[in-house]
Amino acid sequence: MVVMLLAQGALSGVRVIELGTAIAAPMCGMLLGEMGAEVIKIETPGRGDDARNWGDKVGGESLYFFHYNKNKKSCALNLKDERGREALKRLVERSDVLIENFRPGVMDRLGLSYEKLREVNPRLIYCSVSGFGQWGPYSQLGGYDVIIQGMSGLMSITGEPEGEPLRVGLPITDILAALYAAYSVALTLFWREKTGEGQRIDISLFEAAVGAMGQWISIYSGTGRVPKRFGNRYPLISPYEPIRTRDGYVIVAIGNEDLWRRFCKLIGREDLVSDPRFATNQDRIKPENRRALLEILYSVMSGRDSRDWLKELWREGIPAGPINSVDKLLEDEHLRERRMFVNLNHPTIGNITAVNVVPKLSAAGGSVRAPSPLLGQHTREVLKLAGYSDAEIDELVKAGVAQEAG
């Protein structure tokens, strides 16, 4: 029986209740679902996850929402109603994990705190994701990604030196928090196997982002120099940036002196190896030397197309790559061979390409099995799982406590 479950995914047999909106908790649920967990998404009737109304819509559904909510069942319940809360408790009794990303205190006021739900299910793993954590001076502040990018220091090192601070082009702090949350759920499931006990997990976007800033915190602590925006000129390694070619750019990453010598030979400038300005990485990262080196490299590499340079660089084992747009990613032969994309048929969007599971496990690997659900698409199925009869479900729907799709 265990072998059969593992063949369906490492988390097959684990039931997750997700009270998630926007990105962090929904992405955590998505990651667990990809690895075989049954993920039941509880949404507010008539409204649903906030992300259902973000960005472009096709067939009445947000494409943004679609990405973060694959492999899930949607059950629309009004948790402000005692009957909705009772239904949730009955689901918790039959589940392993609860993920929520309300502002701290909301679940307590609903009577759905960890302490209360632990009484229902002592083995419950209760994962809270918030902007700033469950306690501390900032705990009640709103914690959207762009705010966290600024407060964590990420924007202080992103952008051109003379330009304005820039946010990363995706919700990176939400993504980091979701990864930490999924990792923590896996850890606590392992802990529960050893002890039989559930526990509370407290994940914050702020701390996830500050964790990502760790190298710069150590560098500042050791040097006393506050890191500044450096654009594409990564101050620790050179050359380690896009180099202009005849038809675009090629990124090169010369991480050691052997690569430096081989790179200089390939571009026909072995004289650079003996130039005292460029002799070692410590020499090359000096701002004035870096500027001089880039002028030379631009002059040399601008004479040929990116494709030609990449063929030679890759053949010689020198780390390099193109700057791809999203449409180019979908055409990438490596990603296609590694099955990084999957086509799904959504009931209103239609056929759409999605990103497949990232971890490649030799056994018990994950899969993208279903598109994002319509609001309330699985309400009846989920409530039956909680022990409700069809007649009782009809009453909840009639009273507005629950909602079914359509």
NORTA-V448065 format. One record per pair of residues at least 6 apart in sequence whose ideal C-beta (glycine too) atoms are under 8 Angstrom apart, sorted by the first residue. I is the first residue (numbers start at 1). J is the second residue. D is the distance in whole Angstrom. If there is no record, write none. Layout:
{{I | J | D} {I | J | D}}
This chain:
{{5 | 12 | 5} {5 | 13 | 5} {5 | 36 | 8} {6 | 12 | 7} {6 | 363 | 7} {6 | 364 | 4} {7 | 363 | 8} {7 | 364 | 7} {8 | 36 | 5} {8 | 364 | 8} {9 | 34 | 8} {9 | 35 | 5} {9 | 36 | 2} {9 | 37 | 8} {9 | 364 | 6} {9 | 365 | 7} {9 | 366 | 5} {9 | 367 | 7} {10 | 35 | 5} {10 | 36 | 6} {10 | 361 | 7} {10 | 364 | 4} {10 | 365 | 8} {10 | 366 | 7} {11 | 32 | 6} {11 | 35 | 4} {11 | 36 | 4} {11 | 37 | 4} {11 | 186 | 8} {11 | 189 | 8} {12 | 36 | 4} {12 | 37 | 7} {12 | 364 | 8} {13 | 36 | 8} {14 | 32 | 7} {14 | 36 | 7} {14 | 37 | 4} {14 | 38 | 7} {14 | 96 | 5} {14 | 97 | 7} {14 | 189 | 7} {15 | 37 | 7} {15 | 38 | 5} {15 | 40 | 7} {15 | 94 | 7} {15 | 95 | 4} {15 | 96 | 5} {15 | 97 | 7} {16 | 29 | 6} {16 | 32 | 5} {16 | 33 | 7} {16 | 37 | 5} {16 | 38 | 7} {16 | 39 | 5} {16 | 40 | 7} {16 | 95 | 7} {16 | 96 | 7} {16 | 97 | 4} {16 | 98 | 8} {16 | 99 | 6} {16 | 185 | 8} {17 | 40 | 5} {17 | 42 | 6} {17 | 88 | 7} {17 | 91 | 6} {17 | 92 | 6} {17 | 95 | 5} {17 | 97 | 7} {17 | 98 | 5} {17 | 99 | 7} {18 | 25 | 6} {18 | 26 | 7} {18 | 28 | 8} {18 | 29 | 4} {18 | 39 | 6} {18 | 40 | 7} {18 | 41 | 5} {18 | 42 | 7} {18 | 72 | 7} {18 | 98 | 8} {18 | 99 | 5} {18 | 100 | 8} {19 | 25 | 7} {19 | 42 | 5} {19 | 79 | 8} {19 | 98 | 7} {19 | 99 | 7} {19 | 100 | 4} {19 | 101 | 8} {19 | 102 | 7} {19 | 107 | 8} {20 | 26 | 4} {20 | 28 | 7} {20 | 29 | 6} {20 | 41 | 7} {20 | 49 | 7} {20 | 99 | 6} {20 | 100 | 7} {20 | 101 | 5} {20 | 129 | 8} {21 | 49 | 5} {21 | 50 | 5} {21 | 51 | 7} {21 | 101 | 7} {22 | 49 | 7} {22 | 50 | 5} {22 | 51 | 6} {22 | 101 | 7} {22 | 144 | 8} {22 | 174 | 7} {23 | 51 | 7} {23 | 68 | 6} {23 | 145 | 7} {23 | 171 | 5} {23 | 174 | 4} {23 | 175 | 7} {23 | 178 | 7} {24 | 101 | 5} {24 | 129 | 5} {24 | 174 | 5} {24 | 177 | 4} {24 | 178 | 5} {24 | 181 | 7} {24 | 203 | 8} {24 | 205 | 6} {25 | 99 | 5} {25 | 100 | 6} {25 | 101 | 4} {25 | 127 | 8} {25 | 129 | 5} {25 | 178 | 7} {25 | 181 | 7} {26 | 41 | 8} {26 | 49 | 7} {26 | 51 | 7} {26 | 68 | 4} {26 | 69 | 6} {26 | 178 | 8} {27 | 68 | 5} {27 | 174 | 7} {27 | 175 | 7} {27 | 178 | 4} {27 | 182 | 8} {28 | 99 | 5} {28 | 127 | 7} {28 | 129 | 7} {28 | 178 | 5} {28 | 181 | 4} {28 | 182 | 5} {28 | 185 | 7} {29 | 39 | 5} {29 | 41 | 7} {29 | 69 | 8} {29 | 72 | 6} {29 | 99 | 6} {30 | 39 | 8} {30 | 68 | 6} {30 | 69 | 6} {30 | 70 | 6} {30 | 71 | 7} {30 | 72 | 7} {30 | 178 | 8} {31 | 178 | 7} {31 | 179 | 7} {31 | 182 | 4} {32 | 39 | 6} {32 | 97 | 7} {32 | 182 | 6} {32 | 185 | 6} {33 | 39 | 4} {33 | 70 | 7} {33 | 71 | 4} {33 | 72 | 6} {34 | 70 | 8} {34 | 71 | 6} {34 | 357 | 5} {34 | 366 | 4} {34 | 367 | 7} {34 | 368 | 6} {35 | 357 | 8} {35 | 359 | 8} {35 | 366 | 4} {36 | 364 | 8} {36 | 366 | 6} {36 | 367 | 8} {37 | 97 | 8} {38 | 73 | 7} {39 | 71 | 6} {39 | 72 | 5} {39 | 73 | 7} {40 | 72 | 7} {40 | 73 | 5} {40 | 75 | 6} {40 | 91 | 7} {40 | 95 | 8} {40 | 378 | 7} {40 | 382 | 5} {41 | 49 | 7} {41 | 69 | 7} {41 | 72 | 5} {41 | 73 | 7} {41 | 74 | 5} {41 | 75 | 7} {41 | 373 | 7} {42 | 75 | 6} {42 | 76 | 8} {42 | 77 | 5} {42 | 79 | 7} {42 | 88 | 7} {42 | 91 | 8} {43 | 49 | 6} {43 | 74 | 6} {43 | 75 | 7} {43 | 76 | 5} {43 | 77 | 8} {43 | 375 | 6} {43 | 376 | 7} {44 | 76 | 7} {44 | 77 | 8} {44 | 78 | 7} {44 | 79 | 8} {45 | 76 | 4} {45 | 77 | 7} {45 | 78 | 5} {45 | 376 | 7} {45 | 400 | 6} {45 | 401 | 8} {45 | 402 | 7} {45 | 403 | 4} {46 | 76 | 8} {46 | 403 | 7} {48 | 74 | 8} {48 | 76 | 7} {48 | 375 | 4} {49 | 65 | 6} {49 | 69 | 7} {51 | 62 | 6} {51 | 64 | 6} {51 | 65 | 4} {51 | 68 | 7} {51 | 69 | 8} {52 | 61 | 7} {52 | 62 | 5} {52 | 65 | 5} {52 | 375 | 7} {53 | 62 | 6} {54 | 62 | 6} {54 | 64 | 5} {54 | 65 | 7} {55 | 62 | 6} {55 | 63 | 6} {55 | 64 | 4} {56 | 62 | 7} {56 | 63 | 5} {56 | 64 | 8} {57 | 63 | 7} {58 | 348 | 8} {58 | 349 | 5} {58 | 350 | 7} {58 | 352 | 8} {59 | 346 | 7} {59 | 348 | 3} {59 | 349 | 5} {59 | 350 | 6} {60 | 348 | 6} {61 | 346 | 7} {61 | 348 | 5} {61 | 349 | 5} {61 | 372 | 7} {61 | 374 | 8} {63 | 349 | 7} {63 | 352 | 8} {65 | 372 | 6} {66 | 346 | 7} {66 | 349 | 7} {66 | 352 | 7} {66 | 354 | 7} {66 | 371 | 7} {66 | 372 | 4} {67 | 354 | 7} {67 | 355 | 7} {67 | 372 | 8} {68 | 372 | 8} {69 | 372 | 4} {69 | 373 | 7} {70 | 344 | 7} {70 | 354 | 6} {70 | 368 | 5} {70 | 370 | 7} {70 | 371 | 6} {70 | 372 | 6} {71 | 368 | 6} {71 | 369 | 6} {71 | 370 | 5} {72 | 370 | 8} {72 | 372 | 7} {72 | 373 | 6} {73 | 373 | 6} {73 | 377 | 7} {73 | 378 | 4} {73 | 381 | 7} {73 | 382 | 6} {74 | 373 | 4} {74 | 374 | 7} {74 | 375 | 6} {74 | 376 | 6} {74 | 377 | 5} {74 | 378 | 6} {74 | 379 | 7} {74 | 405 | 8} {75 | 376 | 7} {75 | 378 | 6} {75 | 379 | 5} {75 | 382 | 4} {75 | 383 | 7} {75 | 402 | 8} {76 | 375 | 6} {76 | 376 | 4} {76 | 379 | 5} {76 | 402 | 6} {76 | 403 | 4} {76 | 404 | 7} {77 | 84 | 4} {77 | 87 | 6} {77 | 88 | 6} {77 | 379 | 8} {77 | 401 | 7} {77 | 402 | 6} {78 | 84 | 4} {78 | 400 | 7} {78 | 401 | 5} {78 | 402 | 7} {79 | 85 | 6} {79 | 88 | 6} {79 | 110 | 6} {79 | 112 | 7} {80 | 110 | 7} {81 | 399 | 8} {81 | 400 | 8} {81 | 401 | 5} {83 | 396 | 6} {83 | 399 | 7} {83 | 401 | 5} {84 | 396 | 8} {84 | 401 | 5} {84 | 402 | 7} {85 | 110 | 6} {85 | 111 | 6} {85 | 112 | 6} {87 | 383 | 6} {87 | 386 | 6} {87 | 388 | 7} {87 | 396 | 7} {87 | 401 | 8} {87 | 402 | 7} {88 | 112 | 7} {89 | 112 | 8} {89 | 117 | 7} {89 | 120 | 5} {90 | 386 | 4} {90 | 387 | 6} {90 | 388 | 8} {91 | 382 | 7} {91 | 385 | 7} {91 | 386 | 5} {92 | 98 | 6} {92 | 117 | 5} {92 | 120 | 5} {92 | 121 | 5} {92 | 124 | 6} {93 | 120 | 5} {93 | 121 | 5} {94 | 385 | 7} {94 | 386 | 7} {95 | 121 | 7} {95 | 124 | 7} {96 | 123 | 7} {96 | 124 | 7} {96 | 125 | 6} {96 | 189 | 7} {97 | 124 | 7} {97 | 125 | 5} {97 | 126 | 8} {97 | 127 | 7} {97 | 185 | 6} {97 | 189 | 8} {98 | 117 | 7} {98 | 124 | 6} {98 | 125 | 7} {98 | 126 | 5} {98 | 127 | 7} {99 | 127 | 5} {99 | 129 | 7} {99 | 181 | 7} {99 | 185 | 8} {100 | 107 | 6} {100 | 126 | 8} {100 | 127 | 7} {100 | 128 | 6} {100 | 129 | 7} {101 | 128 | 7} {101 | 129 | 4} {101 | 130 | 6} {102 | 130 | 8} {103 | 130 | 7} {103 | 131 | 8} {103 | 140 | 7} {103 | 142 | 8} {104 | 128 | 7} {104 | 130 | 6} {104 | 133 | 8} {104 | 134 | 5} {104 | 135 | 7} {104 | 139 | 5} {104 | 140 | 7} {105 | 140 | 7} {107 | 113 | 5} {107 | 114 | 8} {107 | 128 | 8} {114 | 124 | 8} {114 | 126 | 4} {114 | 128 | 8} {114 | 200 | 5} {117 | 124 | 6} {117 | 126 | 6} {118 | 124 | 6} {118 | 126 | 7} {118 | 198 | 7} {121 | 198 | 7} {122 | 197 | 7} {122 | 198 | 6} {123 | 192 | 6} {123 | 196 | 7} {123 | 197 | 7} {123 | 198 | 5} {124 | 198 | 4} {125 | 185 | 6} {125 | 188 | 5} {125 | 189 | 7} {125 | 192 | 7} {125 | 198 | 5} {125 | 199 | 6} {125 | 201 | 7} {126 | 198 | 7} {126 | 199 | 8} {126 | 200 | 5} {126 | 201 | 7} {127 | 181 | 6} {127 | 184 | 7} {127 | 185 | 6} {127 | 200 | 8} {127 | 201 | 4} {127 | 203 | 7} {128 | 134 | 6} {128 | 200 | 7} {128 | 201 | 7} {128 | 202 | 6} {128 | 203 | 7} {129 | 177 | 6} {129 | 178 | 7} {129 | 181 | 5} {129 | 203 | 5} {129 | 204 | 8} {129 | 205 | 8} {130 | 139 | 7} {130 | 143 | 6} {130 | 203 | 8} {130 | 204 | 6} {130 | 205 | 7} {131 | 138 | 8} {131 | 141 | 6} {131 | 142 | 6} {131 | 143 | 1} {131 | 144 | 7} {131 | 147 | 7} {131 | 148 | 6} {131 | 204 | 6} {131 | 205 | 5} {131 | 206 | 6} {132 | 138 | 4} {132 | 139 | 5} {132 | 141 | 6} {132 | 143 | 6} {132 | 204 | 5} {132 | 205 | 8} {132 | 206 | 5} {133 | 139 | 6} {133 | 202 | 6} {133 | 203 | 8} {133 | 204 | 4} {133 | 206 | 7} {133 | 207 | 7} {134 | 202 | 5} {138 | 206 | 7} {141 | 147 | 8} {143 | 204 | 7} {143 | 205 | 5} {143 | 206 | 7} {145 | 167 | 8} {145 | 171 | 4} {145 | 172 | 7} {145 | 173 | 5} {145 | 174 | 5} {145 | 205 | 7} {146 | 167 | 5} {148 | 154 | 8} {148 | 173 | 4} {148 | 205 | 5} {148 | 206 | 5} {148 | 209 | 5} {149 | 155 | 5} {149 | 158 | 8} {149 | 167 | 5} {149 | 168 | 7} {149 | 172 | 7} {149 | 173 | 6} {149 | 209 | 7} {150 | 165 | 7} {150 | 167 | 8} {151 | 206 | 6} {152 | 173 | 7} {152 | 206 | 6} {152 | 209 | 4} {152 | 210 | 5} {152 | 212 | 8} {152 | 213 | 6} {153 | 209 | 8} {153 | 210 | 7} {153 | 213 | 5} {153 | 216 | 7} {153 | 227 | 8} {154 | 167 | 8} {154 | 168 | 7} {154 | 172 | 7} {154 | 173 | 7} {154 | 209 | 6} {154 | 212 | 7} {154 | 213 | 7} {155 | 165 | 4} {155 | 166 | 6} {155 | 167 | 6} {156 | 165 | 6} {156 | 227 | 7} {156 | 228 | 7} {156 | 229 | 7} {157 | 216 | 6} {157 | 227 | 5} {157 | 228 | 7} {157 | 229 | 6} {157 | 230 | 7} {158 | 165 | 7} {158 | 166 | 5} {158 | 167 | 7} {158 | 168 | 6} {158 | 229 | 6} {159 | 165 | 6} {159 | 166 | 4} {159 | 229 | 5} {159 | 231 | 7} {160 | 229 | 6} {160 | 231 | 4} {161 | 228 | 6} {161 | 229 | 5} {161 | 230 | 6} {161 | 231 | 6} {163 | 229 | 7} {163 | 231 | 8} {165 | 229 | 7} {166 | 229 | 8} {172 | 209 | 8} {172 | 212 | 8} {173 | 205 | 4} {173 | 206 | 8} {173 | 208 | 6} {173 | 209 | 4} {174 | 205 | 6} {176 | 205 | 7} {176 | 208 | 4} {176 | 209 | 6} {176 | 211 | 7} {176 | 212 | 6} {177 | 203 | 5} {177 | 204 | 7} {177 | 205 | 5} {177 | 208 | 4} {179 | 208 | 8} {180 | 203 | 5} {180 | 208 | 5} {180 | 211 | 8} {181 | 201 | 7} {181 | 203 | 5} {184 | 201 | 5} {184 | 203 | 6} {185 | 201 | 7} {188 | 198 | 7} {188 | 199 | 6} {188 | 201 | 6} {191 | 197 | 7} {191 | 199 | 7} {192 | 198 | 6} {192 | 199 | 8} {210 | 217 | 8} {216 | 227 | 5} {219 | 225 | 8} {219 | 227 | 7} {220 | 226 | 6} {220 | 227 | 6} {227 | 235 | 8} {232 | 241 | 4} {232 | 242 | 6} {233 | 241 | 6} {233 | 290 | 6} {234 | 240 | 5} {234 | 241 | 7} {235 | 285 | 6} {236 | 285 | 7} {237 | 253 | 7} {237 | 254 | 7} {237 | 255 | 6} {237 | 281 | 6} {237 | 285 | 7} {238 | 254 | 7} {238 | 281 | 7} {238 | 284 | 4} {238 | 285 | 5} {238 | 289 | 8} {238 | 290 | 5} {238 | 293 | 7} {239 | 252 | 5} {239 | 253 | 8} {239 | 254 | 5} {239 | 263 | 8} {239 | 284 | 7} {239 | 293 | 7} {239 | 294 | 7} {239 | 297 | 6} {240 | 252 | 7} {240 | 253 | 5} {240 | 254 | 7} {240 | 255 | 7} {241 | 251 | 7} {241 | 252 | 7} {241 | 294 | 8} {242 | 249 | 4} {242 | 250 | 7} {242 | 251 | 5} {242 | 323 | 6} {243 | 249 | 7} {243 | 250 | 6} {243 | 251 | 7} {243 | 252 | 6} {243 | 294 | 8} {243 | 297 | 5} {243 | 298 | 6} {243 | 301 | 5} {244 | 298 | 5} {244 | 301 | 7} {244 | 302 | 5} {245 | 301 | 5} {245 | 302 | 6} {245 | 304 | 6} {245 | 305 | 6} {245 | 306 | 5} {245 | 309 | 6} {246 | 302 | 6} {246 | 303 | 6} {246 | 304 | 6} {246 | 305 | 5} {246 | 306 | 8} {247 | 305 | 5} {247 | 306 | 6} {248 | 305 | 8} {248 | 306 | 5} {248 | 322 | 7} {248 | 323 | 7} {249 | 306 | 7} {249 | 322 | 8} {249 | 323 | 5} {250 | 301 | 7} {250 | 306 | 5} {250 | 309 | 5} {250 | 310 | 6} {250 | 313 | 7} {250 | 320 | 6} {250 | 321 | 7} {250 | 322 | 7} {251 | 320 | 6} {251 | 321 | 5} {251 | 322 | 7} {251 | 323 | 7} {252 | 263 | 7} {252 | 313 | 7} {252 | 318 | 7} {252 | 319 | 7} {252 | 320 | 5} {253 | 319 | 4} {253 | 320 | 7} {254 | 260 | 5} {254 | 263 | 6} {254 | 318 | 8} {254 | 319 | 8} {255 | 319 | 7} {256 | 281 | 8} {257 | 280 | 7} {257 | 281 | 7} {259 | 318 | 6} {259 | 319 | 7} {260 | 273 | 7} {260 | 278 | 8} {260 | 281 | 8} {260 | 284 | 8} {261 | 270 | 8} {261 | 273 | 5} {262 | 316 | 6} {262 | 317 | 8} {262 | 318 | 6} {263 | 313 | 8} {263 | 318 | 5} {264 | 270 | 5} {264 | 271 | 8} {264 | 272 | 5} {264 | 273 | 5} {266 | 312 | 6} {266 | 313 | 7} {266 | 316 | 6} {266 | 318 | 7} {267 | 297 | 7} {267 | 300 | 5} {267 | 301 | 7} {268 | 300 | 7} {269 | 296 | 7} {269 | 300 | 6} {272 | 278 | 5} {272 | 293 | 8} {272 | 296 | 7} {273 | 279 | 7} {276 | 283 | 7} {277 | 283 | 6} {277 | 284 | 8} {277 | 286 | 8} {277 | 289 | 4} {277 | 292 | 6} {277 | 293 | 7} {278 | 284 | 5} {278 | 289 | 7} {278 | 293 | 6} {283 | 289 | 6} {284 | 290 | 6} {284 | 293 | 6} {301 | 309 | 6} {306 | 322 | 6} {309 | 320 | 7} {310 | 320 | 6} {310 | 321 | 7} {310 | 322 | 6} {313 | 319 | 8} {313 | 320 | 4} {314 | 320 | 7} {322 | 328 | 8} {324 | 332 | 7} {329 | 335 | 7} {330 | 341 | 6} {330 | 353 | 7} {335 | 341 | 7} {338 | 360 | 7} {339 | 356 | 6} {340 | 355 | 6} {340 | 356 | 5} {340 | 358 | 8} {341 | 353 | 5} {341 | 354 | 7} {341 | 355 | 7} {341 | 356 | 6} {342 | 353 | 7} {342 | 354 | 5} {342 | 355 | 8} {342 | 356 | 5} {342 | 368 | 5} {343 | 351 | 6} {343 | 352 | 7} {343 | 353 | 6} {343 | 354 | 8} {344 | 351 | 7} {344 | 352 | 6} {344 | 353 | 8} {344 | 354 | 5} {344 | 368 | 7} {344 | 370 | 7} {344 | 371 | 4} {345 | 351 | 5} {345 | 352 | 8} {345 | 371 | 7} {346 | 352 | 6} {346 | 371 | 4} {346 | 372 | 7} {347 | 371 | 8} {347 | 374 | 6} {348 | 374 | 7} {349 | 371 | 7} {352 | 371 | 7} {354 | 368 | 6} {354 | 371 | 8} {355 | 368 | 8} {356 | 367 | 8} {356 | 368 | 6} {357 | 365 | 7} {357 | 366 | 4} {357 | 367 | 6} {357 | 368 | 6} {359 | 365 | 7} {359 | 366 | 7} {373 | 405 | 8} {374 | 405 | 4} {374 | 406 | 8} {375 | 403 | 7} {375 | 405 | 6} {376 | 402 | 8} {376 | 403 | 4} {376 | 404 | 5} {376 | 405 | 5} {377 | 404 | 8} {377 | 405 | 4} {379 | 393 | 8} {379 | 397 | 8} {379 | 402 | 5} {379 | 403 | 6} {379 | 404 | 5} {379 | 405 | 8} {380 | 390 | 8} {380 | 393 | 6} {380 | 404 | 6} {383 | 392 | 8} {383 | 393 | 5} {383 | 396 | 7} {383 | 402 | 7} {384 | 390 | 8} {384 | 393 | 7} {388 | 396 | 7} {393 | 402 | 7} {396 | 402 | 4} {397 | 403 | 7} {397 | 404 | 6}}
